[in-house]
Amino acid sequence: MGGSIGGGREADDIDREAARLRHDLVSALVAAGALPDPAWRAAFEEVPRHLFVPRFYDPSGLRIDRHDHPDLWLRGVHEDRALVTHRRGGEAVSSSSQPSLMASMLHDLEVRDGDRVLEIGTGTGWNAALLAHRVGDHRVTSVDLDPELTAAARAHLAAAGRRPRVVTADGSMGWPAEAPYDRIIATCRIDSVPLPWLRQLMVDGVMVAPLGYAVIQLRRTGPDRAEGRFRGGAWFMPLRTGRSRPEAPVVEPDADDPGRPAELTPRAATDPDFRFWADLCEPGVEWRMDPEPGSGPGAVALRGPDGSTARLGRDGMVVEAGPRRLWTEVERLYRVWDERGRPGPERFGVTVEGRRQWLWIDSPDGPGHELGEPVDAVRPG
Ligand SMILES: C[S@@+](CC[C@H](N)C(=O)[O-])C[C@H]1O[C@@H](n2cnc3c(N)ncnc32)[C@H](O)[C@@H]1O
């Protein structure tokens, strides 16, 4: 990129430079096989991501604004990476997802002309704009929990000449007012399939969402049934429900508890494919790793939503405290995963039948695991 785009350069110059950089990014995505469909290729070429990301935070937390760091900003917006756009209390609360990941999720969504699409997680509005480019503004509804984000997204969309419906609401309930949808896409992480989403999806409709740390493509196969497989690993911010449970007090192990020898080393337990399975089976369990310099994972500490804790020390001894034996659960999950040949996300799938949903390996009849209590509008009792 020649010269600085700051110092009073006109918006037209920025738009021209952005179009050139966008073309380079799209060419790289096409060369990598990430945009096989010409309709999506056109959307990525023509939707100006820079209008949706006026600033972002780099990995060190430095705010890269189009006015303060114009060159870094324009370059960053046209790289194939996720960009954190909003932070609150030191935590990232919204981002613009990585272009190649969005391309693959949109591909898996199998969108057809005329489809009506619901997106959960508007964020910057960039993905809503891609969808609106593909099927038309009036066929896209996008929901975000955060009014500040939806206001900004509407402004970005208007600047890009797009007007999909942007709604401020808790997307865990979907958006019944515009249902049914042919397609539903979520860009925030869930740990079980929200039943309202499936009810709002047409029979034979497709839903694509980050379920745990991988993207699943689910098809609604009947009034009460959906099934699908995972497509590959992905990291997304969690769906925030606003219905936070009271934090359970943390149960610390007795200081003089010598513990027991662990069956698993920290290295084995932190294998990303194992963690994918373990995280889905044990939603809400927080893992903390104290890395040993130069030698991979060292000590591991777990904390469950009910306050249970487990700690695996560098001496190979594990101590557990609280109502759940968290490390014992991890060891049991590891045995199942190991016996099945250590599958990665692509060998897993999910079936939903009525209120039941389970995760399976290789086939719906294979060994499985019930997923957590479904998020639902109607709770018995
Ligand atoms: C990775 S960002 C979405 C990126 C966005 N699709 C884009 O193109 O910029 C995840 C978004 O999910 C939103 N989110 C989290 N919980 C939500 C909920 N319960 N309902 C709706 N949106 C939610 C966050 O506010 C955040 O903006």
Ligand as a Chemical Component Dictionary entry (heavy atoms), coordinates in Angstrom:
data_LIG
# 
_chem_comp.id                   LIG 
_chem_comp.type                 NON-POLYMER 
_chem_comp.pdbx_formal_charge   0 
_chem_comp.three_letter_code    LIG 
# 
loop_
_chem_comp_atom.comp_id 
_chem_comp_atom.atom_id 
_chem_comp_atom.alt_atom_id 
_chem_comp_atom.type_symbol 
_chem_comp_atom.charge 
_chem_comp_atom.model_Cartn_x 
_chem_comp_atom.model_Cartn_y 
_chem_comp_atom.model_Cartn_z 
_chem_comp_atom.pdbx_ordinal 
LIG C1  C1  C 0  -18.511 -13.051 16.730 1  
LIG S1  S1  S 1  -19.652 -11.779 17.039 2  
LIG C2  C2  C 0  -20.667 -11.764 15.582 3  
LIG C3  C3  C 0  -19.981 -11.328 14.320 4  
LIG C4  C4  C 0  -20.944 -10.811 13.297 5  
LIG N1  N1  N 0  -21.745 -11.847 12.693 6  
LIG C5  C5  C 0  -20.261 -9.971  12.235 7  
LIG O1  O1  O 0  -20.387 -10.255 11.052 8  
LIG O2  O2  O -1 -19.632 -8.985  12.623 9  
LIG C6  C6  C 0  -20.767 -12.551 18.210 10 
LIG C7  C7  C 0  -21.965 -11.673 18.534 11 
LIG O3  O3  O 0  -22.918 -12.461 19.227 12 
LIG C8  C8  C 0  -23.629 -11.580 20.035 13 
LIG N2  N2  N 0  -24.406 -12.305 21.031 14 
LIG C9  C9  C 0  -23.967 -12.909 22.164 15 
LIG N3  N3  N 0  -25.016 -13.429 22.832 16 
LIG C10 C10 C 0  -26.127 -13.165 22.097 17 
LIG C11 C11 C 0  -27.492 -13.443 22.267 18 
LIG N4  N4  N 0  -27.964 -14.095 23.325 19 
LIG N5  N5  N 0  -28.349 -13.026 21.313 20 
LIG C12 C12 C 0  -27.924 -12.352 20.226 21 
LIG N6  N6  N 0  -26.618 -12.051 20.020 22 
LIG C13 C13 C 0  -25.741 -12.449 20.944 23 
LIG C14 C14 C 0  -22.564 -10.688 20.636 24 
LIG O4  O4  O 0  -23.115 -9.488  21.143 25 
LIG C15 C15 C 0  -21.635 -10.504 19.442 26 
LIG O5  O5  O 0  -21.928 -9.313  18.773 27 
# 
loop_
_chem_comp_bond.comp_id 
_chem_comp_bond.atom_id_1 
_chem_comp_bond.atom_id_2 
_chem_comp_bond.value_order 
_chem_comp_bond.pdbx_ordinal 
LIG C1  S1  SING 1  
LIG S1  C2  SING 2  
LIG S1  C6  SING 3  
LIG C2  C3  SING 4  
LIG C3  C4  SING 5  
LIG C4  N1  SING 6  
LIG C4  C5  SING 7  
LIG C5  O1  DOUB 8  
LIG C5  O2  SING 9  
LIG C6  C7  SING 10 
LIG C7  O3  SING 11 
LIG C7  C15 SING 12 
LIG O3  C8  SING 13 
LIG C8  N2  SING 14 
LIG C8  C14 SING 15 
LIG N2  C9  SING 16 
LIG N2  C13 SING 17 
LIG C9  N3  DOUB 18 
LIG N3  C10 SING 19 
LIG C10 C11 SING 20 
LIG C10 C13 DOUB 21 
LIG C11 N4  SING 22 
LIG C11 N5  DOUB 23 
LIG N5  C12 SING 24 
LIG C12 N6  DOUB 25 
LIG N6  C13 SING 26 
LIG C14 O4  SING 27 
LIG C14 C15 SING 28 
LIG C15 O5  SING 29 
# 
